[in-house]
Structures are given as C-alpha cells and as structure tokens.
Amino acid sequence: DLLGNLRSFSRQRMRCIKCGEKFRRPPLTGACPKCGGNVVLTVHEGAVRKYLEISKEIGERYGVSSYTRQRIELLDKDICSLFENHRVKQLGLLDFMSGSAR
C-alpha cells in the first residue's frame, strides 16, 4: 500500500475546487483557467505517509524478513526525500578555488 500511495502521489493530477476541472499539470497562473478557482493536488502527503510508522513498528515487533524491512527503509527514505525541503546552497567558482567548498 505504501508503494502504491507513493506512486499515486507522483502521478497525480490537479483539481479545481470550484468547478472540478482536472489538469495533468498545474496551470502556470496557479488558478483554474476555466473559472479562476484554486487548483489543489488530488493526493495529499498524509495519504502517502499514513502507514509508514505502523509498517516500521510491525516489522520490528513481528520480525519480518530482512528484505521487507529494507523495502520499508527505502520507502521511508523515498518519502522523506520527496516531502522534506533540503535547501541546497549554490556555490560559486570562487568557493571551489579557495578550497572552502567540500
């Protein structure tokens, strides 16, 4: 279920909350071109994360196979990388020339 929810999130559509029009990609204006209403995601973060913690807990409690525990770990990392904001600091050429960048 975790994998299916993650896949659904990555392939989701956008929906206008006012008129119900659906879009494959968000409109550039951020509003529905048909009625001007707000456009929202059809699959939310909570739907993707909802079984993650209980899956980890069941894996620990009942000693599931190492393959299954590793799959849950990988899904956890995939979900974290998708929803957590890792700000990347942009470096300039001088940062590399001075040796301060690693």
N, CA, C and O atoms as CSV, one atom per row, in Angstrom:
chain,resi,resn,atom,element,x,y,z
A,1,ASP,N,N,0.821,-1.192,0.000
A,1,ASP,CA,C,0.000,0.000,0.000
A,1,ASP,C,C,0.872,1.266,0.000
A,1,ASP,O,O,0.558,2.248,-0.673
A,2,LEU,N,N,1.967,1.224,0.763
A,2,LEU,CA,C,2.874,2.382,0.797
A,2,LEU,C,C,3.404,2.706,-0.598
A,2,LEU,O,O,3.400,3.860,-1.026
A,3,LEU,N,N,3.855,1.680,-1.290
A,3,LEU,CA,C,4.415,1.873,-2.628
A,3,LEU,C,C,3.358,2.399,-3.591
A,3,LEU,O,O,3.633,3.279,-4.406
A,4,GLY,N,N,2.152,1.856,-3.493
A,4,GLY,CA,C,1.065,2.317,-4.363
A,4,GLY,C,C,0.696,3.764,-4.095
A,4,GLY,O,O,0.446,4.526,-5.029
A,5,ASN,N,N,0.660,4.153,-2.818
A,5,ASN,CA,C,0.341,5.544,-2.477
A,5,ASN,C,C,1.428,6.495,-2.965
A,5,ASN,O,O,1.128,7.593,-3.435
A,6,LEU,N,N,2.694,6.077,-2.855
A,6,LEU,CA,C,3.793,6.903,-3.336
A,6,LEU,C,C,3.722,7.055,-4.854
A,6,LEU,O,O,3.954,8.139,-5.388
A,7,ARG,N,N,3.404,5.973,-5.535
A,7,ARG,CA,C,3.271,6.014,-6.995
A,7,ARG,C,C,2.111,6.921,-7.395
A,7,ARG,O,O,2.222,7.704,-8.338
A,8,SER,N,N,0.997,6.807,-6.671
A,8,SER,CA,C,-0.161,7.657,-6.964
A,8,SER,C,C,0.178,9.133,-6.782
A,8,SER,O,O,-0.249,9.974,-7.573
A,9,PHE,N,N,0.950,9.449,-5.733
A,9,PHE,CA,C,1.331,10.838,-5.500
A,9,PHE,C,C,2.165,11.368,-6.670
A,9,PHE,O,O,1.972,12.501,-7.111
A,10,SER,N,N,3.085,10.549,-7.166
A,10,SER,CA,C,3.966,11.019,-8.237
A,10,SER,C,C,3.246,11.141,-9.577
A,10,SER,O,O,3.725,11.839,-10.471
A,11,ARG,N,N,2.103,10.474,-9.727
A,11,ARG,CA,C,1.355,10.517,-10.989
A,11,ARG,C,C,0.030,11.272,-10.865
A,11,ARG,O,O,-0.822,11.188,-11.749
A,12,GLN,N,N,-0.133,11.994,-9.787
A,12,GLN,CA,C,-1.422,12.623,-9.520
A,12,GLN,C,C,-1.758,13.751,-10.479
A,12,GLN,O,O,-0.916,14.223,-11.244
A,13,ARG,N,N,-2.991,14.158,-10.415
A,13,ARG,CA,C,-3.489,15.263,-11.222
A,13,ARG,C,C,-3.824,16.421,-10.293
A,13,ARG,O,O,-3.789,16.284,-9.071
A,14,MET,N,N,-4.138,17.528,-10.871
A,14,MET,CA,C,-4.565,18.716,-10.141
A,14,MET,C,C,-6.071,18.867,-10.372
A,14,MET,O,O,-6.597,18.452,-11.405
A,15,ARG,N,N,-6.762,19.473,-9.384
A,15,ARG,CA,C,-8.213,19.636,-9.485
A,15,ARG,C,C,-8.610,21.023,-9.009
A,15,ARG,O,O,-8.094,21.521,-8.008
A,16,CYS,N,N,-9.519,21.634,-9.725
A,16,CYS,CA,C,-10.064,22.934,-9.319
A,16,CYS,C,C,-11.131,22.673,-8.252
A,16,CYS,O,O,-12.025,21.849,-8.444
A,17,ILE,N,N,-11.027,23.385,-7.128
A,17,ILE,CA,C,-12.001,23.160,-6.058
A,17,ILE,C,C,-13.342,23.848,-6.337
A,17,ILE,O,O,-14.342,23.559,-5.681
A,18,LYS,N,N,-13.354,24.747,-7.302
A,18,LYS,CA,C,-14.587,25.472,-7.602
A,18,LYS,C,C,-15.437,24.746,-8.658
A,18,LYS,O,O,-16.631,24.528,-8.457
A,19,CYS,N,N,-14.812,24.378,-9.776
A,19,CYS,CA,C,-15.600,23.776,-10.862
A,19,CYS,C,C,-15.300,22.287,-11.069
A,19,CYS,O,O,-16.017,21.621,-11.816
A,20,GLY,N,N,-14.262,21.754,-10.426
A,20,GLY,CA,C,-13.955,20.333,-10.534
A,20,GLY,C,C,-13.134,19.946,-11.751
A,20,GLY,O,O,-12.862,18.763,-11.956
A,21,GLU,N,N,-12.736,20.909,-12.557
A,21,GLU,CA,C,-11.903,20.631,-13.736
A,21,GLU,C,C,-10.593,19.987,-13.296
A,21,GLU,O,O,-10.015,20.380,-12.282
A,22,LYS,N,N,-10.119,18.989,-14.063
A,22,LYS,CA,C,-8.880,18.296,-13.707
A,22,LYS,C,C,-7.789,18.615,-14.718
A,22,LYS,O,O,-8.053,18.802,-15.906
A,23,PHE,N,N,-6.550,18.673,-14.217
A,23,PHE,CA,C,-5.395,19.015,-15.046
A,23,PHE,C,C,-4.268,18.026,-14.787
A,23,PHE,O,O,-4.100,17.547,-13.665
A,24,ARG,N,N,-3.501,17.723,-15.816
A,24,ARG,CA,C,-2.329,16.861,-15.637
A,24,ARG,C,C,-1.210,17.604,-14.943
A,24,ARG,O,O,-0.476,17.030,-14.139
A,25,ARG,N,N,-1.079,18.881,-15.254
A,25,ARG,CA,C,-0.049,19.725,-14.647
A,25,ARG,C,C,-0.715,20.970,-14.081
A,25,ARG,O,O,-1.779,21.375,-14.550
A,26,PRO,N,N,-0.093,21.580,-13.075
A,26,PRO,CA,C,-0.705,22.808,-12.535
A,26,PRO,C,C,-0.643,23.931,-13.572
A,26,PRO,O,O,0.370,24.092,-14.251
A,27,PRO,N,N,-1.705,24.693,-13.692
A,27,PRO,CA,C,-1.684,25.838,-14.617
A,27,PRO,C,C,-0.611,26.840,-14.192
A,27,PRO,O,O,-0.357,27.005,-12.999
A,28,LEU,N,N,0.014,27.502,-15.148
A,28,LEU,CA,C,1.084,28.451,-14.855
A,28,LEU,C,C,0.612,29.602,-13.975
A,28,LEU,O,O,1.389,30.151,-13.193
A,29,THR,N,N,-0.636,29.957,-14.100
A,29,THR,CA,C,-1.161,31.074,-13.299
A,29,THR,C,C,-1.461,30.641,-11.864
A,29,THR,O,O,-1.608,31.487,-10.982
A,30,GLY,N,N,-1.554,29.337,-11.623
A,30,GLY,CA,C,-1.887,28.840,-10.298
A,30,GLY,C,C,-3.381,28.806,-10.039
A,30,GLY,O,O,-3.823,28.340,-8.989
A,31,ALA,N,N,-4.158,29.297,-10.992
A,31,ALA,CA,C,-5.616,29.310,-10.869
A,31,ALA,C,C,-6.220,28.562,-12.050
A,31,ALA,O,O,-5.581,28.401,-13.090
A,32,CYS,N,N,-7.430,28.119,-11.882
A,32,CYS,CA,C,-8.129,27.403,-12.945
A,32,CYS,C,C,-8.375,28.339,-14.129
A,32,CYS,O,O,-8.951,29.413,-13.952
A,33,PRO,N,N,-7.949,27.950,-15.329
A,33,PRO,CA,C,-8.179,28.816,-16.495
A,33,PRO,C,C,-9.656,28.886,-16.888
A,33,PRO,O,O,-10.065,29.810,-17.592
A,34,LYS,N,N,-10.449,27.925,-16.443
A,34,LYS,CA,C,-11.863,27.882,-16.794
A,34,LYS,C,C,-12.703,28.817,-15.927
A,34,LYS,O,O,-13.550,29.550,-16.439
A,35,CYS,N,N,-12.460,28.790,-14.577
A,35,CYS,CA,C,-13.313,29.594,-13.683
A,35,CYS,C,C,-12.525,30.492,-12.724
A,35,CYS,O,O,-13.120,31.312,-12.024
A,36,GLY,N,N,-11.191,30.349,-12.682
A,36,GLY,CA,C,-10.380,31.177,-11.796
A,36,GLY,C,C,-10.274,30.652,-10.375
A,36,GLY,O,O,-9.710,31.326,-9.513
A,37,GLY,N,N,-10.810,29.448,-10.110
A,37,GLY,CA,C,-10.772,28.870,-8.765
A,37,GLY,C,C,-9.396,28.346,-8.399
A,37,GLY,O,O,-8.509,28.263,-9.248
A,38,ASN,N,N,-9.221,27.993,-7.131
A,38,ASN,CA,C,-7.954,27.426,-6.662
A,38,ASN,C,C,-7.773,26.012,-7.180
A,38,ASN,O,O,-8.728,25.239,-7.262
A,39,VAL,N,N,-6.530,25.681,-7.531
A,39,VAL,CA,C,-6.195,24.350,-8.018
A,39,VAL,C,C,-5.397,23.638,-6.924
A,39,VAL,O,O,-4.414,24.179,-6.417
A,40,VAL,N,N,-5.821,22.422,-6.560
A,40,VAL,CA,C,-5.184,21.665,-5.487
A,40,VAL,C,C,-4.784,20.276,-5.981
A,40,VAL,O,O,-5.254,19.805,-7.017
A,41,LEU,N,N,-3.904,19.635,-5.209
A,41,LEU,CA,C,-3.484,18.271,-5.513
A,41,LEU,C,C,-4.622,17.300,-5.210
A,41,LEU,O,O,-5.451,17.570,-4.340
A,42,THR,N,N,-4.670,16.178,-5.917
A,42,THR,CA,C,-5.699,15.180,-5.653
A,42,THR,C,C,-5.232,14.128,-4.654
A,42,THR,O,O,-6.065,13.457,-4.043
A,43,VAL,N,N,-3.910,13.964,-4.470
A,43,VAL,CA,C,-3.353,13.034,-3.489
A,43,VAL,C,C,-2.496,13.858,-2.536
A,43,VAL,O,O,-1.644,14.628,-2.977
A,44,HIS,N,N,-2.714,13.703,-1.234
A,44,HIS,CA,C,-2.032,14.524,-0.246
A,44,HIS,C,C,-0.927,13.752,0.455
A,44,HIS,O,O,-0.904,12.522,0.435
A,45,GLU,N,N,-0.020,14.480,1.070
A,45,GLU,CA,C,1.120,13.896,1.781
A,45,GLU,C,C,0.669,12.890,2.837
A,45,GLU,O,O,1.293,11.841,2.996
A,46,GLY,N,N,-0.387,13.193,3.545
A,46,GLY,CA,C,-0.879,12.308,4.591
A,46,GLY,C,C,-1.264,10.936,4.070
A,46,GLY,O,O,-1.073,9.933,4.758
A,47,ALA,N,N,-1.803,10.883,2.862
A,47,ALA,CA,C,-2.178,9.604,2.266
A,47,ALA,C,C,-0.943,8.756,1.969
A,47,ALA,O,O,-1.008,7.527,2.009
A,48,VAL,N,N,0.166,9.402,1.674
A,48,VAL,CA,C,1.399,8.677,1.377
A,48,VAL,C,C,2.056,8.203,2.663
A,48,VAL,O,O,2.571,7.086,2.711
A,49,ARG,N,N,2.049,9.025,3.704
A,49,ARG,CA,C,2.741,8.713,4.957
A,49,ARG,C,C,1.926,7.859,5.938
A,49,ARG,O,O,2.486,7.353,6.910
A,50,LYS,N,N,0.632,7.690,5.710
A,50,LYS,CA,C,-0.250,7.175,6.750
A,50,LYS,C,C,0.115,5.802,7.296
A,50,LYS,O,O,-0.143,5.546,8.472
A,51,TYR,N,N,0.695,4.912,6.516
A,51,TYR,CA,C,1.023,3.577,7.004
A,51,TYR,C,C,2.502,3.374,7.272
A,51,TYR,O,O,2.912,2.272,7.636
A,52,LEU,N,N,3.311,4.402,7.102
A,52,LEU,CA,C,4.761,4.243,7.224
A,52,LEU,C,C,5.179,3.841,8.637
A,52,LEU,O,O,5.894,2.854,8.806
A,53,GLU,N,N,4.754,4.575,9.635
A,53,GLU,CA,C,5.169,4.294,11.010
A,53,GLU,C,C,4.663,2.944,11.497
A,53,GLU,O,O,5.390,2.211,12.167
A,54,ILE,N,N,3.433,2.618,11.167
A,54,ILE,CA,C,2.894,1.334,11.613
A,54,ILE,C,C,3.586,0.177,10.895
A,54,ILE,O,O,3.742,-0.901,11.467
A,55,SER,N,N,3.998,0.392,9.658
A,55,SER,CA,C,4.739,-0.644,8.932
A,55,SER,C,C,6.091,-0.902,9.581
A,55,SER,O,O,6.524,-2.049,9.699
A,56,LYS,N,N,6.758,0.174,10.003
A,56,LYS,CA,C,8.038,0.013,10.704
A,56,LYS,C,C,7.832,-0.723,12.023
A,56,LYS,O,O,8.603,-1.615,12.378
A,57,GLU,N,N,6.795,-0.343,12.735
A,57,GLU,CA,C,6.511,-0.959,14.028
A,57,GLU,C,C,6.186,-2.447,13.888
A,57,GLU,O,O,6.673,-3.264,14.669
A,58,ILE,N,N,5.381,-2.796,12.914
A,58,ILE,CA,C,5.035,-4.202,12.681
A,58,ILE,C,C,6.274,-4.993,12.278
A,58,ILE,O,O,6.456,-6.132,12.711
A,59,GLY,N,N,7.124,-4.394,11.452
A,59,GLY,CA,C,8.356,-5.054,11.051
A,59,GLY,C,C,9.253,-5.379,12.226
A,59,GLY,O,O,9.860,-6.449,12.272
A,60,GLU,N,N,9.341,-4.463,13.176
A,60,GLU,CA,C,10.156,-4.685,14.373
A,60,GLU,C,C,9.502,-5.698,15.306
A,60,GLU,O,O,10.156,-6.617,15.798
A,61,ARG,N,N,8.223,-5.522,15.540
A,61,ARG,CA,C,7.519,-6.356,16.524
A,61,ARG,C,C,7.435,-7.823,16.100
A,61,ARG,O,O,7.614,-8.721,16.923
A,62,TYR,N,N,7.163,-8.064,14.825
A,62,TYR,CA,C,6.923,-9.436,14.382
A,62,TYR,C,C,8.094,-10.049,13.613
A,62,TYR,O,O,7.968,-11.150,13.077
A,63,GLY,N,N,9.215,-9.361,13.554
A,63,GLY,CA,C,10.407,-9.916,12.934
A,63,GLY,C,C,10.219,-10.335,11.486
A,63,GLY,O,O,10.533,-11.466,11.115
A,64,VAL,N,N,9.707,-9.427,10.669
A,64,VAL,CA,C,9.539,-9.750,9.249
A,64,VAL,C,C,10.900,-9.931,8.596
A,64,VAL,O,O,11.927,-9.596,9.187
A,65,SER,N,N,10.910,-10.452,7.395
A,65,SER,CA,C,12.176,-10.753,6.719
A,65,SER,C,C,13.006,-9.482,6.527
A,65,SER,O,O,12.478,-8.370,6.499
A,66,SER,N,N,14.306,-9.678,6.396
A,66,SER,CA,C,15.195,-8.522,6.210
A,66,SER,C,C,14.885,-7.804,4.900
A,66,SER,O,O,15.042,-6.587,4.806
A,67,TYR,N,N,14.443,-8.554,3.885
A,67,TYR,CA,C,14.066,-7.939,2.613
A,67,TYR,C,C,12.922,-6.945,2.822
A,67,TYR,O,O,12.972,-5.820,2.323
A,68,THR,N,N,11.897,-7.363,3.559
A,68,THR,CA,C,10.738,-6.499,3.795
A,68,THR,C,C,11.128,-5.281,4.623
A,68,THR,O,O,10.671,-4.174,4.339
A,69,ARG,N,N,11.967,-5.467,5.644
A,69,ARG,CA,C,12.428,-4.320,6.448
A,69,ARG,C,C,13.227,-3.346,5.591
A,69,ARG,O,O,13.085,-2.132,5.738
A,70,GLN,N,N,14.066,-3.867,4.696
A,70,GLN,CA,C,14.845,-2.993,3.806
A,70,GLN,C,C,13.940,-2.233,2.847
A,70,GLN,O,O,14.186,-1.061,2.562
A,71,ARG,N,N,12.893,-2.888,2.345
A,71,ARG,CA,C,11.945,-2.205,1.452
A,71,ARG,C,C,11.249,-1.056,2.194
A,71,ARG,O,O,11.044,0.021,1.634
A,72,ILE,N,N,10.890,-1.299,3.460
A,72,ILE,CA,C,10.248,-0.252,4.255
A,72,ILE,C,C,11.225,0.892,4.495
A,72,ILE,O,O,10.835,2.058,4.428
A,73,GLU,N,N,12.486,0.576,4.771
A,73,GLU,CA,C,13.509,1.617,4.953
A,73,GLU,C,C,13.669,2.450,3.693
A,73,GLU,O,O,13.742,3.677,3.762
A,74,LEU,N,N,13.723,1.787,2.536
A,74,LEU,CA,C,13.864,2.514,1.269
A,74,LEU,C,C,12.651,3.392,0.994
A,74,LEU,O,O,12.796,4.523,0.529
A,75,LEU,N,N,11.461,2.883,1.277
A,75,LEU,CA,C,10.260,3.694,1.105
A,75,LEU,C,C,10.283,4.901,2.031
A,75,LEU,O,O,9.876,5.995,1.640
A,76,ASP,N,N,10.762,4.706,3.265
A,76,ASP,CA,C,10.884,5.813,4.206
A,76,ASP,C,C,11.815,6.883,3.646
A,76,ASP,O,O,11.499,8.072,3.696
A,77,LYS,N,N,12.951,6.466,3.117
A,77,LYS,CA,C,13.902,7.427,2.535
A,77,LYS,C,C,13.302,8.131,1.317
A,77,LYS,O,O,13.483,9.336,1.142
A,78,ASP,N,N,12.586,7.375,0.474
A,78,ASP,CA,C,11.944,7.976,-0.697
A,78,ASP,C,C,10.913,9.024,-0.286
A,78,ASP,O,O,10.858,10.110,-0.864
A,79,ILE,N,N,10.106,8.694,0.706
A,79,ILE,CA,C,9.067,9.619,1.180
A,79,ILE,C,C,9.702,10.862,1.788
A,79,ILE,O,O,9.247,11.979,1.540
A,80,CYS,N,N,10.758,10.672,2.589
A,80,CYS,CA,C,11.442,11.824,3.204
A,80,CYS,C,C,12.062,12.723,2.140
A,80,CYS,O,O,11.981,13.948,2.234
A,81,SER,N,N,12.678,12.119,1.134
A,81,SER,CA,C,13.310,12.939,0.096
A,81,SER,C,C,12.275,13.691,-0.725
A,81,SER,O,O,12.565,14.761,-1.261
A,82,LEU,N,N,11.082,13.147,-0.827
A,82,LEU,CA,C,10.029,13.802,-1.594
A,82,LEU,C,C,9.415,14.985,-0.849
A,82,LEU,O,O,9.136,16.024,-1.448
A,83,PHE,N,N,9.202,14.822,0.467
A,83,PHE,CA,C,8.464,15.845,1.212
A,83,PHE,C,C,9.314,16.787,2.046
A,83,PHE,O,O,8.848,17.869,2.400
A,84,GLU,N,N,10.528,16.418,2.368
A,84,GLU,CA,C,11.355,17.301,3.183
A,84,GLU,C,C,12.115,18.261,2.282
A,84,GLU,O,O,12.573,17.898,1.198
A,85,ASN,N,N,12.237,19.483,2.753
A,85,ASN,CA,C,12.881,20.535,1.975
A,85,ASN,C,C,14.363,20.590,2.333
A,85,ASN,O,O,14.736,21.065,3.405
A,86,HIS,N,N,15.187,20.107,1.438
A,86,HIS,CA,C,16.628,20.186,1.643
A,86,HIS,C,C,17.140,21.366,0.824
A,86,HIS,O,O,17.287,21.285,-0.396
A,87,ARG,N,N,17.399,22.432,1.511
A,87,ARG,CA,C,17.864,23.629,0.803
A,87,ARG,C,C,19.303,23.425,0.362
A,87,ARG,O,O,20.178,23.085,1.158
A,88,VAL,N,N,19.519,23.639,-0.904
A,88,VAL,CA,C,20.843,23.472,-1.465
A,88,VAL,C,C,21.486,24.843,-1.590
A,88,VAL,O,O,20.909,25.765,-2.166
A,89,LYS,N,N,22.677,24.961,-1.047
A,89,LYS,CA,C,23.389,26.222,-1.137
A,89,LYS,C,C,24.133,26.247,-2.462
A,89,LYS,O,O,24.936,25.360,-2.753
A,90,GLN,N,N,23.862,27.264,-3.257
A,90,GLN,CA,C,24.539,27.374,-4.535
A,90,GLN,C,C,25.914,27.973,-4.313
A,90,GLN,O,O,26.057,29.010,-3.666
A,91,LEU,N,N,26.913,27.317,-4.850
A,91,LEU,CA,C,28.286,27.767,-4.705
A,91,LEU,C,C,28.761,28.420,-5.990
A,91,LEU,O,O,28.303,28.089,-7.083
A,92,GLY,N,N,29.675,29.343,-5.839
A,92,GLY,CA,C,30.268,29.986,-6.997
A,92,GLY,C,C,31.638,29.396,-7.281
A,92,GLY,O,O,32.142,28.597,-6.492
A,93,LEU,N,N,32.233,29.770,-8.371
A,93,LEU,CA,C,33.545,29.259,-8.770
A,93,LEU,C,C,34.603,29.616,-7.731
A,93,LEU,O,O,35.502,28.815,-7.473
A,94,LEU,N,N,34.514,30.799,-7.130
A,94,LEU,CA,C,35.493,31.180,-6.128
A,94,LEU,C,C,35.473,30.281,-4.893
A,94,LEU,O,O,36.502,30.088,-4.247
A,95,ASP,N,N,34.307,29.735,-4.569
A,95,ASP,CA,C,34.211,28.803,-3.453
A,95,ASP,C,C,35.072,27.570,-3.689
A,95,ASP,O,O,35.673,27.034,-2.758
A,96,PHE,N,N,35.129,27.129,-4.925
A,96,PHE,CA,C,35.938,25.948,-5.240
A,96,PHE,C,C,37.423,26.283,-5.338
A,96,PHE,O,O,38.273,25.459,-5.001
A,97,MET,N,N,37.727,27.469,-5.792
A,97,MET,CA,C,39.122,27.871,-5.949
A,97,MET,C,C,39.794,28.106,-4.597
A,97,MET,O,O,40.991,27.864,-4.449
A,98,SER,N,N,39.027,28.576,-3.613
A,98,SER,CA,C,39.607,28.842,-2.313
A,98,SER,C,C,39.716,27.589,-1.443
A,98,SER,O,O,40.374,27.597,-0.403
A,99,GLY,N,N,39.056,26.502,-1.891
A,99,GLY,CA,C,39.127,25.241,-1.164
A,99,GLY,C,C,38.179,25.160,0.016
A,99,GLY,O,O,38.283,24.234,0.821
A,100,SER,N,N,37.251,26.114,0.144
A,100,SER,CA,C,36.339,26.097,1.283
A,100,SER,C,C,35.132,25.200,1.038
A,100,SER,O,O,34.447,24.814,1.986
A,101,ALA,N,N,34.867,24.867,-0.210
A,101,ALA,CA,C,33.720,24.000,-0.509
A,101,ALA,C,C,34.139,22.538,-0.409
A,101,ALA,O,O,35.247,22.168,-0.797
A,102,ARG,N,N,33.254,21.731,0.107
A,102,ARG,CA,C,33.563,20.300,0.246
A,102,ARG,C,C,32.462,19.479,-0.348
A,102,ARG,O,O,32.530,18.250,-0.332
